[in-house]
Amino acid sequence: MKFLFLGLLAMLATGAVVYWAMQDPGYAVLAWGHWSVELSLVDLVVVLVVLFAALYAVLRLLNRIWRAPRDLSTRLHLRRAERARRGLTRGLIELAEGRWHASERLLLRSASGSQTPLLNFLAAARSAQMQQAYDRRDEYLRRALESNPNAHIAVELTQAELQLAHGQTEQALATLNHLREVAPDHAYVSKLLGRLYLQLNDWEALAKLLPKLRRTTALSPERVEDLEIKVLSGLFTRQTENADLAHLTGFWEALPRKSRQRPELIGIYVDQLIARGEPALAEKLLSRSLNRSWSDELAARYGALDLPDTAPQLRQAENWLRANPHNAALLLSLARISRSAQLWGKSRSYYEASLGEHPSGEGYLELGELLVHMGEHEAASDCYHRGLSLMVHGNHKVERIGQRLERDRYIRPQISERLVSDVDDIYTV
């Protein structure tokens, strides 16, 4: 509609000009020396317009001829760039689809005309790595750095990733240490260093890196916390190797208070105390820890203590049972303590209650051993059968093997009320 309106206006303007020219064409004389030319004003205007158009066309033609080499070069360059772009795209697709050889060939062939040869060489290095052609991989990384020296961090990070994937830990460590010097606050460099230290069990280095990992966003807070537990566990385990009790206690007390309240580290320290013949110290530590914060892992360790006097140990565990009447780990510990105290009936009841809350192969095995000691070989055989089936098939299979132990039906609901103060055990010998 817009063009139709403009065309109509142009036709009206042209008609007006023609009408004006026919009414009064005007008169013009051009004189130069003895020469003169007479013509109408309209003809003069037409001649001037034609001459202007011809001059403009000649100038445009000369300009095109002058710029022809440069335009041709630009067009060829764009064509090569487009061909290189398509080659890079196809190479990356082949790389993603796992066709390493085709990917490497396409990426290298298109690198010369590419506006981003860095990407071609980095991707080609990954293709060579997947073909275990490590010399070619290093050559492509070198060419990538030559193509864009400003991208040395990206190139070296790729090199470190590939070295880690290939298990070249020494080379990866050298690469990452260099990166750490040139980019000390780079989050991904810290993350790769943390992964490498963890792989090398270099707990001291990883401990020094933890504050930086915590500040960066490369790892989630939960992952950093897990890593911190591994670091402290590794450091603690290394410190406790061939160390005497004084050295062991000194290292434990030197740990931050928050670390000394973690069940994982308490468990390691308790194991070391038990291994050095200090179950009383382990018992005190476990009691304090469990009174402060409950942990099934520590509750299970409490029942494994071999104390000369089991009565206080049993009273302490039964006190916890008031607040945790259905805790399978605590019930299993109570069964073990009662067994150590030769309270066979109480031990059996706790074993059955623990298995009623959470069946385990370990619990069935220990209950079977207890029943053998009590002369109930048929029930012991049933426990061994259940424990074996549990370990092979899992919980769902055990329920289908047969009826639950007869005592489970009435002992488990009453265990928390009856056994806490049980002093008459008909099975005690």
Disulfide bonds with the S-S distance in Angstrom:
none
